[in-house]
Amino acid sequence: SFMCLVTNKKPVQASITKVKQFEGSTSFVRRTQWMLEQLRQVNGIDPNRDSPEFDLLFENAFDQWVANTASEKCTFFQVLHHTCQRYLTDKKPEFINCQSKIMGGKSV
């Protein structure tokens, strides 16, 4: 399974979509989709080590993930944090147990 962060233009709608590629297939199938507004918490699990594990908490769902690498997780968090800051005006998700480098050096 893969996770994608998707934005549409005019009107802007950002969503997080879980897709899966089945063995022997070149196409992807959408499994689950959440609107960015539904994201409540991003949990990096352990801020003291580079680990690929993380959790996402949505309004009515909880999803556990393992990135291919800790670096890939860091990149996803940076894009996700930037997208939340840009498109969410009201409730922004809480980023916990994340390394400060993910948020541009700010402690979270």
DSSP file (Angstrom, degrees, kcal/mol; ACC not computed):
  #  RESIDUE AA STRUCTURE BP1 BP2  ACC     N-H-->O    O-->H-N    N-H-->O    O-->H-N    TCO  KAPPA ALPHA  PHI   PSI    X-CA   Y-CA   Z-CA
    1    1 A S              0   0    0      0, 0.0     2,-0.3     0, 0.0    19,-0.3   0.000 360.0 360.0 360.0 151.0    0.0    0.0    0.0
    2    2 A F  E     -A   19   0A   0     17,-3.6    17,-3.0    65,-0.0     2,-0.4  -0.936 360.0-139.3-130.2 152.9    1.1    3.6   -0.6
    3    3 A M  E     -A   18   0A   0     -2,-0.3     2,-0.4    15,-0.2    15,-0.2  -0.954  19.9-171.2-115.4 134.4   -0.1    6.9    0.8
    4    4 A C  E     -A   17   0A   0     13,-2.7    13,-2.7    -2,-0.4     2,-0.6  -0.941  19.0-144.6-125.1 145.0   -0.5    9.9   -1.4
    5    5 A L  E     -A   16   0A   0     -2,-0.4     2,-0.4    11,-0.2    11,-0.2  -0.957  28.8-173.8-107.8 118.4   -1.2   13.6   -0.5
    6    6 A V  E     -A   15   0A   0      9,-2.9     9,-2.8    -2,-0.6     2,-0.4  -0.927  12.3-173.9-121.5 135.3   -3.4   15.0   -3.2
    7    7 A T  E     -A   14   0A   0     -2,-0.4     2,-0.3     7,-0.2     7,-0.2  -0.989   8.2-157.4-126.3 139.9   -4.6   18.6   -3.8
    8    8 A N  E   > -A   13   0A   0      5,-1.6     5,-1.0    -2,-0.4     2,-0.4  -0.843  20.3-124.8-107.2 149.7   -7.1   19.8   -6.3
    9    9 A K  T   5S+     0   0    0     -2,-0.3     3,-0.1     1,-0.2    -2,-0.0  -0.773  74.0  34.3 -99.4 142.5   -7.1   23.4   -7.5
   10   10 A K  T   5S+     0   0    0     -2,-0.4    -1,-0.2     0, 0.0     2,-0.1   0.922 129.3  26.2  49.3  92.7  -10.2   25.7   -7.4
   11   11 A P  T   5S-     0   0    0      0, 0.0     2,-0.3     0, 0.0    -3,-0.1   0.662 105.7-131.5 -76.9 149.0  -11.7   25.0   -5.0
   12   12 A V  T   5 +     0   0    0     -3,-0.1     2,-0.4    -2,-0.1    -3,-0.2  -0.480  32.6 171.0 -69.5 126.0   -8.7   23.6   -3.1
   13   13 A Q  E   < -A    8   0A   0     -5,-1.0    -5,-1.6    -2,-0.3     2,-0.4  -0.961  12.2-165.1-136.3 117.5   -9.4   20.3   -1.6
   14   14 A A  E     +A    7   0A   0     -2,-0.4    22,-2.8    -7,-0.2    23,-0.4  -0.853  13.4 172.5-105.3 138.6   -6.5   18.3    0.0
   15   15 A S  E     -AB   6  35A   0     -9,-2.8    -9,-2.9    -2,-0.4     2,-0.5  -0.967  31.3-133.2-142.0 158.0   -6.8   14.7    0.8
   16   16 A I  E     -AB   5  34A   0     18,-3.0    18,-2.9    -2,-0.3     2,-0.4  -0.967  30.7-169.0-110.4 124.2   -4.7   11.8    2.0
   17   17 A T  E     -AB   4  33A   0    -13,-2.7   -13,-2.7    -2,-0.5     2,-0.6  -0.955  16.1-150.2-123.5 130.3   -5.3    8.7   -0.1
   18   18 A K  E     -AB   3  32A   0     14,-3.3    13,-3.3    -2,-0.4    14,-1.4  -0.872  23.8-179.5 -96.3 123.9   -4.2    5.1    0.5
   19   19 A V  E     -AB   2  30A   0    -17,-3.0   -17,-3.6    -2,-0.6     2,-0.4  -0.873  12.3-152.5-121.4 157.1   -3.7    3.2   -2.7
   20   20 A K  E     - B   0  29A   0      9,-2.2     9,-2.5    -2,-0.3     2,-0.6  -0.989   5.4-154.0-132.3 138.6   -2.6   -0.4   -3.2
   21   21 A Q        -     0   0    0     -2,-0.4     2,-0.2     7,-0.2     7,-0.2  -0.957  21.6-142.8-109.7 119.5   -0.8   -2.0   -6.1
   22   22 A F    >   -     0   0    0     -2,-0.6     3,-2.1     5,-0.5     5,-0.1  -0.517  32.2 -87.9 -83.0 149.5   -1.6   -5.7   -6.4
   23   23 A E  T 3  S+     0   0    0      1,-0.3    -1,-0.1    -2,-0.2     3,-0.1  -0.276 114.3  17.9 -57.1 133.1    1.1   -8.2   -7.4
   24   24 A G  T 3  S+     0   0    0      1,-0.3     2,-0.3    -3,-0.1    -1,-0.3   0.452 105.4 105.0  85.3   0.9    1.3   -8.6  -11.2
   25   25 A S    <   -     0   0    0     -3,-2.1    -1,-0.3     2,-0.1    -4,-0.0  -0.863  54.5-160.4-115.4 149.1   -0.6   -5.3  -11.9
   26   26 A T  S    S+     0   0    0     -2,-0.3     2,-0.2    -3,-0.1    -1,-0.1   0.508  72.0  79.0-100.2  -7.4    0.8   -2.0  -13.0
   27   27 A S  S    S-     0   0    0     -5,-0.1    -5,-0.5     1,-0.0     2,-0.3  -0.582  72.0-130.5-101.5 164.8   -2.2    0.0  -11.8
   28   28 A F        -     0   0    0     -2,-0.2     2,-0.4    -7,-0.2    -7,-0.2  -0.849  10.2-148.4-113.1 148.8   -3.2    1.2   -8.4
   29   29 A V  E     -B   20   0A   0     -9,-2.5    -9,-2.2    -2,-0.3     2,-0.4  -0.968  21.5-122.2-117.8 130.0   -6.5    0.9   -6.6
   30   30 A R  E     +B   19   0A   0     -2,-0.4   -11,-0.2   -11,-0.2     3,-0.1  -0.572  33.6 172.7 -72.2 127.0   -7.8    3.5   -4.2
   31   31 A R  E     -     0   0A   0    -13,-3.3     2,-0.3     1,-0.4   -12,-0.2   0.856  61.2  -2.4 -99.7 -50.5   -8.4    1.8   -0.8
   32   32 A T  E     -B   18   0A   0    -14,-1.4   -14,-3.3     2,-0.0    -1,-0.4  -0.992  57.5-165.2-146.2 146.9   -9.2    4.7    1.6
   33   33 A Q  E     -B   17   0A   0     -2,-0.3     2,-0.4   -16,-0.2   -16,-0.2  -0.997   3.7-174.8-139.3 135.5   -9.4    8.4    1.4
   34   34 A W  E     -B   16   0A   0    -18,-2.9   -18,-3.0    -2,-0.4     2,-0.2  -0.974  27.1-122.1-124.8 140.7   -9.5   11.1    4.1
   35   35 A M  E >   -B   15   0A   0     -2,-0.4     3,-2.1   -20,-0.2     4,-0.4  -0.559  28.5-118.7 -74.6 147.0   -9.9   14.8    3.7
   36   36 A L  G >  S+     0   0    0    -22,-2.8     3,-1.5     1,-0.3   -21,-0.1   0.828 113.2  64.6 -57.8 -32.6   -7.0   16.8    5.2
   37   37 A E  G 3  S+     0   0    0    -23,-0.4    -1,-0.3     1,-0.3    54,-0.1   0.714  94.9  60.5 -63.3 -20.3   -9.5   18.4    7.6
   38   38 A Q  G <  S+     0   0    0     -3,-2.1    21,-1.4    20,-0.1     2,-0.4   0.625  78.8 104.4 -82.9 -14.0  -10.1   15.0    9.2
   39   39 A L  E <   +C   58   0B   0     -3,-1.5    19,-0.3    -4,-0.4     3,-0.1  -0.569  38.2 166.4 -73.2 123.3   -6.5   14.6   10.2
   40   40 A R  E     +     0   0B   0     17,-3.2    54,-2.5    -2,-0.4     2,-0.3   0.744  59.4  13.3-106.2 -35.1   -6.1   15.2   13.9
   41   41 A Q  E     -Cd  57  94B   0     16,-1.8    16,-2.8    52,-0.3     2,-0.5  -0.996  47.3-160.0-152.1 140.2   -2.7   13.9   14.8
   42   42 A V  E     -Cd  56  95B   0     52,-3.1    54,-2.9    -2,-0.3     2,-0.6  -0.988  19.4-165.6-116.9 119.1    0.6   12.8   13.2
   43   43 A N  E     -Cd  55  96B   0     12,-2.8    12,-2.4    -2,-0.5    54,-0.2  -0.922  16.0-169.1-114.7 114.0    2.7   10.6   15.5
   44   44 A G        -     0   0    0     52,-2.7     2,-2.5    -2,-0.6     7,-0.2   0.411  30.6-142.1 -79.3   2.3    6.3   10.0   14.6
   45   45 A I  S    S+     0   0    0     51,-0.2    -1,-0.2    10,-0.1    53,-0.1  -0.344  77.7  24.0  72.0 -58.8    6.5    7.3   17.3
   46   46 A D    >   -     0   0    0     -2,-2.5     3,-1.1     7,-0.3     5,-0.3  -0.882  55.0-173.0-143.2 107.0   10.0    8.1   18.5
   47   47 A P  T 3  S+     0   0    0      0, 0.0    53,-0.2     0, 0.0    -1,-0.1   0.597  83.4  66.3 -74.4  -8.6   11.7   11.5   18.1
   48   48 A N  T 3  S+     0   0    0     51,-0.1     2,-0.3     1,-0.1    50,-0.0   0.465 104.1  37.0 -94.4  -1.7   15.1   10.2   19.4
   49   49 A R  S <  S-     0   0    0     -3,-1.1     2,-1.2     2,-0.1    -3,-0.2  -0.995  83.9-108.0-147.4 153.6   15.8    7.8   16.5
   50   50 A D        +     0   0    0     -2,-0.3    20,-0.2     2,-0.0    21,-0.1  -0.687  54.4 158.3 -81.0  99.1   15.3    7.6   12.8
   51   51 A S        -     0   0    0     -2,-1.2    -5,-0.1    -5,-0.3    18,-0.1  -0.928  44.3-139.5-123.9 150.0   12.6    5.0   12.4
   52   52 A P  S    S+     0   0    0      0, 0.0    15,-2.7     0, 0.0     2,-0.2   0.535  70.7 104.6 -84.2  -5.5   10.2    4.5    9.5
   53   53 A E  E     + E   0  66B   0     13,-0.2     2,-0.3    -9,-0.1    -7,-0.3  -0.489  40.2 154.4 -80.4 145.1    7.1    3.9   11.7
   54   54 A F  E     - E   0  65B   0     11,-2.3    11,-3.1    -2,-0.2     2,-0.4  -0.976  28.4-139.5-160.9 160.2    4.4    6.5   12.1
   55   55 A D  E     -CE  43  64B   0    -12,-2.4   -12,-2.8    -2,-0.3     2,-0.4  -0.934   5.8-157.2-123.1 146.0    0.7    6.8   13.0
   56   56 A L  E     -CE  42  63B   0      7,-2.7     7,-2.7    -2,-0.4     2,-0.5  -0.994   7.7-159.7-121.9 128.3   -2.0    9.0   11.6
   57   57 A L  E     -CE  41  62B   0    -16,-2.8   -17,-3.2    -2,-0.4   -16,-1.8  -0.938  13.1-178.3-110.3 122.4   -5.1    9.7   13.6
   58   58 A F  E >   -CE  39  61B   0      3,-3.2     3,-0.6    -2,-0.5   -19,-0.2  -0.580  45.5 -89.6-108.8 174.2   -8.2   10.9   11.8
   59   59 A E  T 3  S+     0   0    0    -21,-1.4   -20,-0.1     1,-0.2    -1,-0.0   0.910 123.5   8.6 -50.3 -48.7  -11.7   12.0   13.1
   60   60 A N  T 3  S+     0   0    0    -22,-0.1     2,-0.3    -3,-0.0    -1,-0.2   0.068 126.0  54.7-125.4  24.5  -13.0    8.4   12.8
   61   61 A A  E <   -E   58   0B   0     -3,-0.6    -3,-3.2     2,-0.0     2,-0.4  -0.995  53.0-153.6-156.5 157.6  -10.0    6.3   12.0
   62   62 A F  E     -E   57   0B   0     -2,-0.3     2,-0.4    -5,-0.2    -5,-0.2  -0.999  17.2-171.8-134.1 129.9   -6.5    5.4   13.1
   63   63 A D  E     -E   56   0B   0     -7,-2.7    -7,-2.7    -2,-0.4     2,-0.4  -0.988  10.0-153.7-131.3 129.1   -3.9    4.1   10.6
   64   64 A Q  E     -E   55   0B   0     -2,-0.4     2,-0.3    -9,-0.2    -9,-0.2  -0.817  20.6-176.0-100.8 139.9   -0.4    2.7   11.3
   65   65 A W  E     -E   54   0B   0    -11,-3.1   -11,-2.3    -2,-0.4     2,-0.4  -0.932  23.7-161.2-135.8 155.5    2.3    3.0    8.7
   66   66 A V  E     -E   53   0B   0     -2,-0.3   -13,-0.2   -13,-0.2     2,-0.1  -0.957  20.4-149.6-133.9 116.9    5.8    2.0    8.0
   67   67 A A        -     0   0    0    -15,-2.7     3,-0.1    -2,-0.4     4,-0.0  -0.327  28.9-109.9 -75.7 165.7    7.7    4.0    5.3
   68   68 A N  S    S+     0   0    0      1,-0.2     2,-0.3    -2,-0.1    -1,-0.1   0.894  99.5   2.5 -62.4 -38.7   10.4    2.4    3.2
   69   69 A T  S  > S-     0   0    0    -17,-0.1     4,-1.8   -18,-0.1    -1,-0.2  -0.942  72.2-113.2-143.0 163.0   13.0    4.4    5.0
   70   70 A A  H  > S+     0   0    0     -2,-0.3     4,-2.3     1,-0.2   -19,-0.2   0.848 118.9  56.4 -64.6 -33.8   13.2    7.0    7.8
   71   71 A S  H  > S+     0   0    0      2,-0.2     4,-2.2     1,-0.2    -1,-0.2   0.895 105.1  50.5 -64.7 -40.7   14.2    9.6    5.2
   72   72 A E  H  > S+     0   0    0      2,-0.2     4,-2.4     1,-0.2    -1,-0.2   0.896 110.0  50.5 -64.2 -40.9   11.0    8.9    3.2
   73   73 A K  H  X S+     0   0    0     -4,-1.8     4,-2.7     2,-0.2    -2,-0.2   0.922 109.2  51.8 -61.3 -44.6    8.9    9.3    6.4
   74   74 A C  H  X S+     0   0    0     -4,-2.3     4,-2.4     1,-0.2    -2,-0.2   0.910 110.1  48.3 -59.5 -44.9   10.7   12.6    7.0
   75   75 A T  H  X S+     0   0    0     -4,-2.2     4,-2.3     2,-0.2     5,-0.2   0.918 111.5  49.6 -63.2 -44.3    9.9   13.9    3.5
   76   76 A F  H  X S+     0   0    0     -4,-2.4     4,-2.8     1,-0.2    -2,-0.2   0.922 111.4  49.5 -61.2 -43.9    6.3   12.8    3.8
   77   77 A F  H  X S+     0   0    0     -4,-2.7     4,-3.1     2,-0.2     5,-0.2   0.905 110.0  51.1 -61.7 -42.0    6.0   14.6    7.2
   78   78 A Q  H  X S+     0   0    0     -4,-2.4     4,-2.3     2,-0.2    -1,-0.2   0.928 113.9  43.4 -62.4 -45.3    7.6   17.8    5.8
   79   79 A V  H  X S+     0   0    0     -4,-2.3     4,-2.5     2,-0.2    -2,-0.2   0.912 115.6  49.2 -66.0 -42.7    5.2   17.8    2.8
   80   80 A L  H  X S+     0   0    0     -4,-2.8     4,-2.4    -5,-0.2    -2,-0.2   0.922 112.1  47.8 -63.1 -45.1    2.2   17.0    5.0
   81   81 A H  H  X S+     0   0    0     -4,-3.1     4,-2.4     2,-0.2    -2,-0.2   0.928 113.6  47.5 -62.0 -46.1    3.1   19.7    7.6
   82   82 A H  H  X S+     0   0    0     -4,-2.3     4,-2.1    -5,-0.2    -2,-0.2   0.909 112.2  49.8 -61.9 -42.9    3.6   22.3    4.8
   83   83 A T  H  X S+     0   0    0     -4,-2.5     4,-2.7     2,-0.2     5,-0.4   0.899 110.6  49.7 -64.7 -41.0    0.3   21.3    3.2
   84   84 A C  H  X S+     0   0    0     -4,-2.4     4,-2.1     1,-0.2    -2,-0.2   0.921 111.5  48.8 -62.8 -44.2   -1.6   21.6    6.5
   85   85 A Q  H  < S+     0   0    0     -4,-2.4    -1,-0.2     1,-0.2    -2,-0.2   0.869 117.0  43.0 -63.3 -35.9   -0.1   25.0    7.2
   86   86 A R  H  < S+     0   0    0     -4,-2.1    -2,-0.2    -5,-0.2    -1,-0.2   0.894 126.2  25.2 -78.6 -41.3   -1.1   26.2    3.7
   87   87 A Y  H  < S+     0   0    0     -4,-2.7     2,-0.6    -5,-0.2    -3,-0.2   0.661 102.8  78.1-105.9 -18.6   -4.6   24.8    3.3
   88   88 A L     <  +     0   0    0     -4,-2.1     4,-0.1    -5,-0.4    -1,-0.1  -0.837  44.0 170.3 -98.5 121.8   -6.0   24.4    6.8
   89   89 A T  S    S+     0   0    0     -2,-0.6    -1,-0.2     2,-0.1     3,-0.1   0.790  71.3  30.5 -96.7 -32.9   -7.3   27.6    8.4
   90   90 A D  S    S+     0   0    0      1,-0.3     2,-0.7     0, 0.0    -2,-0.1   0.797 120.0  16.8 -91.9 -98.9   -9.1   26.3   11.4
   91   91 A K        -     0   0    0    -54,-0.1    -1,-0.3     0, 0.0    -2,-0.1  -0.690  65.8-167.4 -85.8 115.5   -7.9   23.1   13.2
   92   92 A K        -     0   0    0     -2,-0.7   -55,-0.1    -3,-0.1    -7,-0.0  -0.795  29.5-104.0 -97.4 145.4   -4.5   22.0   12.2
   93   93 A P        -     0   0    0      0, 0.0     2,-0.5     0, 0.0   -52,-0.3  -0.277  32.1-113.2 -67.3 154.7   -3.3   18.5   13.2
   94   94 A E  E     -d   41   0B   0    -54,-2.5   -52,-3.1     2,-0.0     2,-0.7  -0.759  21.6-152.2 -87.8 129.0   -1.0   18.0   16.1
   95   95 A F  E     +d   42   0B   0     -2,-0.5     2,-0.3   -54,-0.2     3,-0.2  -0.915  25.2 175.3-102.1 112.7    2.5   16.7   15.1
   96   96 A I  E     +d   43   0B   0    -54,-2.9   -52,-2.7    -2,-0.7   -51,-0.2  -0.843  54.7  15.1-120.5 156.5    3.9   14.7   18.1
   97   97 A N  S    S+     0   0    0     -2,-0.3     2,-0.4     1,-0.2   -51,-0.3   0.838  89.1 140.8  53.2  37.6    7.0   12.6   18.6
   98   98 A C        -     0   0    0     -3,-0.2    10,-0.4   -53,-0.1    -1,-0.2  -0.864  58.6-108.4-110.2 144.2    8.5   14.2   15.5
   99   99 A Q    >>  -     0   0    0     -2,-0.4     3,-1.6   -53,-0.1     4,-0.6  -0.433  28.1-122.1 -67.6 144.0   12.2   15.2   15.1
  100  100 A S  G >4>S+     0   0    0      1,-0.3     5,-2.2     2,-0.2     3,-0.7   0.789 108.3  67.0 -61.6 -28.2   12.6   18.9   15.0
  101  101 A K  G >45S+     0   0    0      1,-0.2     3,-1.1     3,-0.2    -1,-0.3   0.768  91.3  64.3 -64.4 -23.6   14.3   18.8   11.6
  102  102 A I  G <45S+     0   0    0     -3,-1.6    -1,-0.2     1,-0.3    -2,-0.2   0.876 104.4  44.0 -66.6 -37.0   10.9   17.7   10.1
  103  103 A M  G X<5S-     0   0    0     -3,-0.7     3,-0.7    -4,-0.6    -1,-0.3   0.030 131.0 -87.8 -99.2  27.0    9.3   21.0   11.0
  104  104 A G  T < 5S-     0   0    0     -3,-1.1    -3,-0.2     1,-0.2    -2,-0.1   0.810  86.5 -49.7  75.2  30.4   12.1   23.1    9.8
  105  105 A G  T 3 <S+     0   0    0     -5,-2.2     2,-0.3     1,-0.3    -1,-0.2   0.328 104.3 128.6  93.2  -8.8   14.0   23.1   13.1
  106  106 A K    <   -     0   0    0     -3,-0.7    -3,-0.4    -6,-0.4    -1,-0.3  -0.626  62.8-117.7 -82.0 139.6   11.1   24.0   15.3
  107  107 A S              0   0    0     -2,-0.3    -8,-0.1     1,-0.1    -1,-0.1  -0.593 360.0 360.0 -76.1 132.6   10.5   21.8   18.2
  108  108 A V              0   0    0    -10,-0.4   -11,-0.2    -2,-0.3    -1,-0.1   0.340 360.0 360.0-126.2 360.0    7.1   20.0   18.1
